[in-house]
Amino acid sequence: MVSVDWIQARAYARATEVVARVRQAVLNVFPEEIRGAAHSHETSATGYSHDPITVVEVTLRGKEECSTAFNDILRRLGPSDCVSLDNTLDRRLDEDCTLFIRLAKQEAYRGVLQLGADSDVISLRIHIVHRGRCPRDELQTVLKEQIERKGL
């Protein structure tokens, strides 16, 4: 079993979007019972065409809460998304044991987690450790097993 140190979910609310809906989509990534433990932060930015953009970021810390959230994310992904995640795991896990997942923002607003294929996504960064360290190959094997158990 892996240990999750933190999970960060980030999405952009562009000028044509309602910030409250984007915030809700990001919060929907996390199980309802632990959303109160997450820290939410919003930053104003300006786009390439000088359009206003709000960056919505939610960070969850705490091994128990993060493990619960990670397992919930895997459980809520559909079988084909779990297969895709499993097949691309080597490209999603960096040398610091951070797992990168992009979820469809519109679907997340509706409470459905689905891997995102376009630019309208919620970017997840999930920092994982296995047995207190970060052996990438060993961690990748353990994650593959966990994805296969949860998603298939």
Secondary structure, DSSP 8 states (H G I E B T S, - for coil): --EEEEEEEEEEE-TTS-HHHHHHHHHTTS-GGGGGGSEEEEEEEE-TTS-EEEEEEEEEE-HHHHHHHHHHHHHHS-HHHHHHHHHTHHHHB-TT-EEEEEEEHHHHHTT---B--SSSEEEEEEEEEBTTB--HHHHHHHHHHHHHHHH-
